[in-house]
Amino acid sequence: EFERYKEITFAQKASEKAKKNPLIPIGLLTTVAALTLGLRAVSRGDKWQSQMMMR
C-alpha cells in the first residue's frame, strides 16, 4: 500500500514550497543580506552604515 508513495528529499520539498510561495525565499535572502551588512558595519565601526541597516 505504501509502495505508491515516493520519498522526497528536503531539497525537493523546499523547492516545491519555494515555487508555490516565491516571495518567501526572496524575503529570507533580503533579510540575511541586511543583517550581514549591518553586522559588518558594526564590526568596522561605521556608525552611519550601521544606523541605516538598523532602520
Biopython code that builds the backbone (N, CA, C, O; Angstrom):
import numpy as np
from Bio.PDB.StructureBuilder import StructureBuilder

atoms = [
    (1, "GLU", "N", (0.812, -1.190, 0.000)),
    (1, "GLU", "CA", (0.000, 0.000, 0.000)),
    (1, "GLU", "C", (0.860, 1.261, 0.000)),
    (1, "GLU", "O", (0.507, 2.252, -0.638)),
    (2, "PHE", "N", (1.982, 1.227, 0.710)),
    (2, "PHE", "CA", (2.852, 2.399, 0.766)),
    (2, "PHE", "C", (3.803, 2.478, -0.418)),
    (2, "PHE", "O", (4.566, 3.437, -0.528)),
    (3, "GLU", "N", (3.774, 1.508, -1.289)),
    (3, "GLU", "CA", (4.698, 1.477, -2.420)),
    (3, "GLU", "C", (4.388, 2.576, -3.432)),
    (3, "GLU", "O", (5.258, 2.931, -4.227)),
    (4, "ARG", "N", (3.193, 3.114, -3.426)),
    (4, "ARG", "CA", (2.827, 4.153, -4.391)),
    (4, "ARG", "C", (3.528, 5.470, -4.106)),
    (4, "ARG", "O", (3.733, 6.276, -5.014)),
    (5, "TYR", "N", (3.890, 5.691, -2.869)),
    (5, "TYR", "CA", (4.480, 6.965, -2.471)),
    (5, "TYR", "C", (5.994, 6.927, -2.572)),
    (5, "TYR", "O", (6.641, 5.981, -2.123)),
    (6, "LYS", "N", (6.545, 7.970, -3.169)),
    (6, "LYS", "CA", (7.996, 8.089, -3.227)),
    (6, "LYS", "C", (8.438, 9.017, -2.116)),
    (6, "LYS", "O", (7.771, 10.009, -1.822)),
    (7, "GLU", "N", (9.549, 8.699, -1.507)),
    (7, "GLU", "CA", (10.101, 9.604, -0.508)),
    (7, "GLU", "C", (10.757, 10.773, -1.227)),
    (7, "GLU", "O", (11.479, 10.590, -2.207)),
    (8, "ILE", "N", (10.498, 11.963, -0.734)),
    (8, "ILE", "CA", (11.127, 13.135, -1.335)),
    (8, "ILE", "C", (12.153, 13.696, -0.358)),
    (8, "ILE", "O", (11.999, 13.610, 0.861)),
    (9, "THR", "N", (13.185, 14.261, -0.922)),
    (9, "THR", "CA", (14.256, 14.814, -0.095)),
    (9, "THR", "C", (13.862, 16.201, 0.408)),
    (9, "THR", "O", (12.892, 16.799, -0.057)),
    (10, "PHE", "N", (14.631, 16.686, 1.359)),
    (10, "PHE", "CA", (14.390, 18.028, 1.901)),
    (10, "PHE", "C", (14.514, 19.076, 0.800)),
    (10, "PHE", "O", (13.724, 20.018, 0.742)),
    (11, "ALA", "N", (15.508, 18.910, -0.073)),
    (11, "ALA", "CA", (15.719, 19.878, -1.157)),
    (11, "ALA", "C", (14.524, 19.905, -2.112)),
    (11, "ALA", "O", (14.112, 20.973, -2.564)),
    (12, "GLN", "N", (13.974, 18.740, -2.417)),
    (12, "GLN", "CA", (12.813, 18.684, -3.303)),
    (12, "GLN", "C", (11.600, 19.350, -2.653)),
    (12, "GLN", "O", (10.857, 20.085, -3.303)),
    (13, "LYS", "N", (11.416, 19.082, -1.369)),
    (13, "LYS", "CA", (10.291, 19.675, -0.650)),
    (13, "LYS", "C", (10.437, 21.198, -0.574)),
    (13, "LYS", "O", (9.466, 21.928, -0.777)),
    (14, "ALA", "N", (11.651, 21.675, -0.282)),
    (14, "ALA", "CA", (11.902, 23.113, -0.210)),
    (14, "ALA", "C", (11.690, 23.765, -1.573)),
    (14, "ALA", "O", (11.153, 24.869, -1.662)),
    (15, "SER", "N", (12.111, 23.083, -2.628)),
    (15, "SER", "CA", (11.946, 23.609, -3.981)),
    (15, "SER", "C", (10.466, 23.748, -4.338)),
    (15, "SER", "O", (10.058, 24.749, -4.927)),
    (16, "GLU", "N", (9.673, 22.754, -3.985)),
    (16, "GLU", "CA", (8.235, 22.818, -4.255)),
    (16, "GLU", "C", (7.589, 23.975, -3.503)),
    (16, "GLU", "O", (6.770, 24.704, -4.063)),
    (17, "LYS", "N", (7.955, 24.141, -2.247)),
    (17, "LYS", "CA", (7.375, 25.223, -1.449)),
    (17, "LYS", "C", (7.807, 26.589, -1.980)),
    (17, "LYS", "O", (7.019, 27.535, -1.970)),
    (18, "ALA", "N", (9.050, 26.696, -2.441)),
    (18, "ALA", "CA", (9.539, 27.964, -2.994)),
    (18, "ALA", "C", (8.803, 28.317, -4.284)),
    (18, "ALA", "O", (8.569, 29.492, -4.566)),
    (19, "LYS", "N", (8.442, 27.308, -5.062)),
    (19, "LYS", "CA", (7.693, 27.562, -6.297)),
    (19, "LYS", "C", (6.276, 28.037, -5.986)),
    (19, "LYS", "O", (5.715, 28.857, -6.714)),
    (20, "LYS", "N", (5.701, 27.516, -4.900)),
    (20, "LYS", "CA", (4.345, 27.920, -4.527)),
    (20, "LYS", "C", (4.325, 29.323, -3.913)),
    (20, "LYS", "O", (3.376, 30.079, -4.120)),
    (21, "ASN", "N", (5.371, 29.669, -3.158)),
    (21, "ASN", "CA", (5.464, 30.974, -2.488)),
    (21, "ASN", "C", (6.821, 31.606, -2.791)),
    (21, "ASN", "O", (7.713, 31.563, -1.944)),
    (22, "PRO", "N", (6.999, 32.188, -3.972)),
    (22, "PRO", "CA", (8.324, 32.693, -4.350)),
    (22, "PRO", "C", (8.801, 33.891, -3.535)),
    (22, "PRO", "O", (10.002, 34.162, -3.502)),
    (23, "LEU", "N", (7.908, 34.608, -2.885)),
    (23, "LEU", "CA", (8.333, 35.777, -2.115)),
    (23, "LEU", "C", (9.010, 35.398, -0.803)),
    (23, "LEU", "O", (9.782, 36.188, -0.258)),
    (24, "ILE", "N", (8.737, 34.220, -0.295)),
    (24, "ILE", "CA", (9.333, 33.798, 0.975)),
    (24, "ILE", "C", (10.858, 33.680, 0.856)),
    (24, "ILE", "O", (11.563, 34.275, 1.670)),
    (25, "PRO", "N", (11.397, 32.940, -0.120)),
    (25, "PRO", "CA", (12.863, 32.869, -0.233)),
    (25, "PRO", "C", (13.499, 34.221, -0.542)),
    (25, "PRO", "O", (14.598, 34.512, -0.071)),
    (26, "ILE", "N", (12.817, 35.046, -1.328)),
    (26, "ILE", "CA", (13.349, 36.374, -1.647)),
    (26, "ILE", "C", (13.439, 37.217, -0.378)),
    (26, "ILE", "O", (14.443, 37.889, -0.145)),
    (27, "GLY", "N", (12.403, 37.180, 0.429)),
    (27, "GLY", "CA", (12.406, 37.913, 1.692)),
    (27, "GLY", "C", (13.452, 37.395, 2.654)),
    (27, "GLY", "O", (14.096, 38.169, 3.361)),
    (28, "LEU", "N", (13.619, 36.090, 2.679)),
    (28, "LEU", "CA", (14.629, 35.482, 3.547)),
    (28, "LEU", "C", (16.028, 35.934, 3.145)),
    (28, "LEU", "O", (16.828, 36.315, 4.000)),
    (29, "LEU", "N", (16.324, 35.894, 1.859)),
    (29, "LEU", "CA", (17.645, 36.313, 1.381)),
    (29, "LEU", "C", (17.881, 37.803, 1.623)),
    (29, "LEU", "O", (18.992, 38.207, 1.968)),
    (30, "THR", "N", (16.855, 38.610, 1.446)),
    (30, "THR", "CA", (16.983, 40.047, 1.695)),
    (30, "THR", "C", (17.271, 40.323, 3.163)),
    (30, "THR", "O", (18.098, 41.174, 3.489)),
    (31, "THR", "N", (16.589, 39.606, 4.048)),
    (31, "THR", "CA", (16.807, 39.776, 5.484)),
    (31, "THR", "C", (18.216, 39.366, 5.881)),
    (31, "THR", "O", (18.877, 40.063, 6.650)),
    (32, "VAL", "N", (18.675, 38.238, 5.359)),
    (32, "VAL", "CA", (20.032, 37.770, 5.664)),
    (32, "VAL", "C", (21.065, 38.770, 5.155)),
    (32, "VAL", "O", (22.055, 39.038, 5.836)),
    (33, "ALA", "N", (20.843, 39.322, 3.966)),
    (33, "ALA", "CA", (21.776, 40.310, 3.418)),
    (33, "ALA", "C", (21.817, 41.563, 4.286)),
    (33, "ALA", "O", (22.895, 42.094, 4.555)),
    (34, "ALA", "N", (20.657, 42.041, 4.725)),
    (34, "ALA", "CA", (20.616, 43.242, 5.565)),
    (34, "ALA", "C", (21.314, 42.994, 6.895)),
    (34, "ALA", "O", (22.063, 43.849, 7.369)),
    (35, "LEU", "N", (21.079, 41.842, 7.499)),
    (35, "LEU", "CA", (21.736, 41.521, 8.766)),
    (35, "LEU", "C", (23.247, 41.415, 8.597)),
    (35, "LEU", "O", (24.009, 41.888, 9.440)),
    (36, "THR", "N", (23.674, 40.790, 7.501)),
    (36, "THR", "CA", (25.107, 40.641, 7.242)),
    (36, "THR", "C", (25.772, 42.002, 7.054)),
    (36, "THR", "O", (26.828, 42.267, 7.629)),
    (37, "LEU", "N", (25.152, 42.859, 6.250)),
    (37, "LEU", "CA", (25.716, 44.194, 6.032)),
    (37, "LEU", "C", (25.730, 45.003, 7.322)),
    (37, "LEU", "O", (26.683, 45.739, 7.583)),
    (38, "GLY", "N", (24.690, 44.875, 8.125)),
    (38, "GLY", "CA", (24.632, 45.589, 9.395)),
    (38, "GLY", "C", (25.705, 45.131, 10.362)),
    (38, "GLY", "O", (26.358, 45.952, 11.005)),
    (39, "LEU", "N", (25.891, 43.828, 10.467)),
    (39, "LEU", "CA", (26.934, 43.304, 11.357)),
    (39, "LEU", "C", (28.320, 43.715, 10.886)),
    (39, "LEU", "O", (29.193, 44.030, 11.694)),
    (40, "ARG", "N", (28.515, 43.710, 9.573)),
    (40, "ARG", "CA", (29.807, 44.129, 9.025)),
    (40, "ARG", "C", (30.074, 45.598, 9.331)),
    (40, "ARG", "O", (31.199, 45.971, 9.661)),
    (41, "ALA", "N", (29.044, 46.427, 9.221)),
    (41, "ALA", "CA", (29.201, 47.857, 9.505)),
    (41, "ALA", "C", (29.518, 48.086, 10.977)),
    (41, "ALA", "O", (30.355, 48.926, 11.308)),
    (42, "VAL", "N", (28.859, 47.351, 11.857)),
    (42, "VAL", "CA", (29.124, 47.491, 13.293)),
    (42, "VAL", "C", (30.549, 47.061, 13.609)),
    (42, "VAL", "O", (31.243, 47.726, 14.378)),
    (43, "SER", "N", (30.989, 45.956, 13.021)),
    (43, "SER", "CA", (32.345, 45.470, 13.312)),
    (43, "SER", "C", (33.417, 46.409, 12.770)),
    (43, "SER", "O", (34.512, 46.487, 13.328)),
    (44, "ARG", "N", (33.110, 47.126, 11.684)),
    (44, "ARG", "CA", (34.059, 48.098, 11.127)),
    (44, "ARG", "C", (34.016, 49.430, 11.863)),
    (44, "ARG", "O", (34.929, 50.245, 11.728)),
    (45, "GLY", "N", (32.973, 49.652, 12.630)),
    (45, "GLY", "CA", (32.832, 50.919, 13.336)),
    (45, "GLY", "C", (32.196, 52.008, 12.492)),
    (45, "GLY", "O", (32.295, 53.188, 12.825)),
    (46, "ASP", "N", (31.546, 51.626, 11.406)),
    (46, "ASP", "CA", (30.890, 52.585, 10.514)),
    (46, "ASP", "C", (29.517, 52.924, 11.094)),
    (46, "ASP", "O", (28.541, 52.207, 10.870)),
    (47, "LYS", "N", (29.458, 54.019, 11.836)),
    (47, "LYS", "CA", (28.230, 54.375, 12.553)),
    (47, "LYS", "C", (27.074, 54.690, 11.607)),
    (47, "LYS", "O", (25.942, 54.275, 11.853)),
    (48, "TRP", "N", (27.351, 55.415, 10.531)),
    (48, "TRP", "CA", (26.290, 55.786, 9.597)),
    (48, "TRP", "C", (25.668, 54.547, 8.956)),
    (48, "TRP", "O", (24.445, 54.404, 8.936)),
    (49, "GLN", "N", (26.505, 53.654, 8.435)),
    (49, "GLN", "CA", (26.012, 52.437, 7.775)),
    (49, "GLN", "C", (25.267, 51.541, 8.760)),
    (49, "GLN", "O", (24.210, 51.004, 8.429)),
    (50, "SER", "N", (25.803, 51.378, 9.961)),
    (50, "SER", "CA", (25.135, 50.514, 10.935)),
    (50, "SER", "C", (23.787, 51.104, 11.341)),
    (50, "SER", "O", (22.831, 50.360, 11.562)),
    (51, "GLN", "N", (23.698, 52.426, 11.442)),
    (51, "GLN", "CA", (22.435, 53.089, 11.762)),
    (51, "GLN", "C", (21.423, 52.861, 10.639)),
    (51, "GLN", "O", (20.246, 52.612, 10.904)),
    (52, "MET", "N", (21.876, 52.945, 9.393)),
    (52, "MET", "CA", (20.989, 52.721, 8.249)),
    (52, "MET", "C", (20.483, 51.279, 8.207)),
    (52, "MET", "O", (19.325, 51.040, 7.867)),
    (53, "MET", "N", (21.334, 50.330, 8.545)),
    (53, "MET", "CA", (20.935, 48.929, 8.490)),
    (53, "MET", "C", (20.004, 48.554, 9.644)),
    (53, "MET", "O", (19.289, 47.556, 9.561)),
    (54, "MET", "N", (20.007, 49.335, 10.703)),
    (54, "MET", "CA", (19.114, 49.058, 11.833)),
    (54, "MET", "C", (17.710, 49.606, 11.607)),
    (54, "MET", "O", (16.782, 49.270, 12.343)),
    (55, "ARG", "N", (17.558, 50.436, 10.606)),
    (55, "ARG", "CA", (16.237, 51.040, 10.363)),
    (55, "ARG", "C", (15.383, 50.151, 9.572)),
    (55, "ARG", "O", (14.240, 50.497, 9.274)),
]
sb = StructureBuilder()
sb.init_structure("model")
sb.init_model(0)
sb.init_chain("A")
sb.init_seg("    ")
for serial, (resi, resn, name, xyz) in enumerate(atoms, 1):
    if name == "N":
        sb.init_residue(resn, " ", resi, " ")
    sb.init_atom(name, np.array(xyz, "f"), 0.0, 1.0, " ", f" {name:<3s}", serial, name[0])
structure = sb.get_structure()
